[in-house]
Amino acid sequence: MLEALEGSQAVAKAVALCRPQVIAAYPITPQTHIVENISKLVADGKLQCEFISVESEFSAASVVLGAALAGSRAYTASASQGILLMGEVLFNIAGMRVPIVMTCANRAVSSPLSIWNDQQDSMAVRDAGWIQLYCSDNQEAVDSTIQAFRIAERSELPVMVCMDGFTLTHTMEGIEIPTQQQVDAFLPPYKFSRSLVPNNPISLGTLVSPEFFSEARYSHHKALLNAEAEIVSADRDWAALTGRRCGGLLSVEGPEQSKVAILTIGSVLGTLREALRELPSGQPVKLISLRSFRPFPVDALKVACKGLDDVIVLERAFSPGSGGIVGLEVLGALSELANPPRVHNFAAGLGGRDIPLEILPKLLAVLSDPGDGRFRVIDVDLSKLPVEDR
Amino acid sequence: MTTNILISELRKNQPRFRGLESGHRACLGCGEALIARLVTEAAGPDVMVANATGCLEIFTTPWPESAWRVPWVHSLFENTGAVAAGMEAALKAQGKSTKVLAFGGDGGTFDIGFQALSGMLERGHNVLYVCFDNEAYMNTGIQRSSSTPHAAMTTTSPPGKMRMGKRHLKKDIVSIVAAHHIPYAATSSVAYPSDIRKKVRRAMAIEGPTFLQVHSPCPLGWGYEGDQSIAVARLAVQTGLFPIIELERGELASVMPLREVLPVSDYLRTQQRFRHLFVDDLRAREELEHIQALADHNIEIYNLRGVGLDAFDSEGMDTVRRGGGRWA
């Protein structure tokens, strides 16, 4: 049955269905509604768990780390500055290969201060060694959250479920919340192979000399690559149970004969879907929605882009001094194809700037006028800048 | 008659539980190694430990070896209070009574891990936090921390034409911790093993956050021979520079009395880190007077002056009945 729910409220319900035993969080916009909703569920006795309001995001990540090591399923959520403050712990959690699920309510990073959406926060920690799944709508946020626990626990890796702040977190949609029986059938009770127990003492997080460090990093890399199979199987099994899928590693839609694809990450997919429907020329364009950014699905992407002439990558963050982040990785992956498509790279929707339907012609214009082929930020009004910065 | 017995069998028959085994790589005379052994011995095997980055972490766990016989985790330098809090929350959720211990040095406790510690205390987690206080960042090569005593020389507070060692005072961490109104906060010293064990047992019996700051001499960082650790640590107490106290819910509950108070120079003279105070120099004389005043102040506010014999303590004192003036 569809329920009209705010994204944050829906995610809170999804988390509760996964029976977490420890939740730790610190308030930050636009994540706050998630933990507010969870604390209400705890207060009303609808969720039995230790809910810990910590004194910083740094401690939120540290508390869930300790909890997972001591044998409990643990969850946290954050955004923006909070993700960066957690940064050191995020690397530590992943390096120790601890299964934790976190929601990142994507938001821009200061400075300049902005509470609004882009994806600079999760992109900044892409090398932390977490699995990163991006959601294109709130149903996916719900389903991905539940899948994330199974992926994390089977692959012994932390999973960050990224949902665009405000665009998803604060938006009401009709959402199918699964039943407790469905989730219980999908997600067995938490069991971690390296839990701390007094009758079998082990030491975790030890000092590693150069003699072992490369092997530790390599095995972490392999674990992430191997997690592709868990991401795919979780989505397949979830679909068998509920009839809904989130696209596995990535999803492709649009006419078969298309020679052009637009690759997106996150909620902008809906905007482009709508814009394509209204496109007067009726030019066939595929939409590729990248769900798994880590592991980066090189093989799936090559299959999805085979035979294309142009791939337009649209992302909500970039690396100053370099350019697009997703774009560069797509370019790298597709360079392995015999006849690789041209890759055009744009950033848009930064710091909450709206991405209107009118973005589509601007993107497609690149096909007739590819310019110098370099990364571009869409919609920059140079008149707002001092002359020397233009 | 001789009996052959396997080492493993012998270990099993040990009368005391040992949480930290021999074979670790601590320096000769390390205070931390002895304190860790005493603390885990008193706490027993039904514990798990969160350990901050620092000497204790490094010398006990060079992969693939570990000297710990208790479940142990090192995450980062500044999050030990929070990791311990998470472990405690998980055990609570599972209905288990295993006690969580948190171990940190003075850098990890007074400075970089201070916020996580404060949060853990404020939220009332059932954790015993033990601070191994060797009064500087020894692991990185003896840099000053907020626990370094006034006028001490470290590699980042060197004496020179314009400086007489550390310019600032040692942070009063136990008062700050006690100000969280936790059930129990205490100081102790490696020179008084039975005092450490007694306080650990006391803390273990309390449901809620407890804190133990143990003075831990460092031969390398303080500049003295490794076989002098206990003597040096004892002098810190006997001069009043490191008061041994217990605070319950923020109120002073007991102190270790000093029967014969020694001048601070007896303590300072034993260590190279204070050698710049023993030259013929007006500033040196002023600093010595200043440090004596700090000790006098401790003696005054905690009313440390006792009567009769000096407290005498040694390992086993609390379990083996001996004559003489025994404190506690």
Interface residues (C-beta under 8 A of the other chain):
Chain A: Q21 V22 A24 C49 E50 I52 S53 V54 E55 S56 F58 S59 A61 S62 V63 V64 L65 G66 A67 A68 L69 A70 G71 S72 A74 E88 V89 N92 M96 L196 V197 P198 N200 P201 I202 S203 L204 G205 T206 L207 V208 S209 F212
Chain B: P45 D46 V47 M48 A50 E57 I58 T60 T61 P62 W63 P64 S66 W68 R69 V70 P71 W72 V73 H74 S75 L76 E78 N79 G81 A82 V83 A84 A85 G86 M87 E88 A89 A90 L91 K92 A93 Q94 T98 V100 Q115 A116 S118 G119 E122 R123
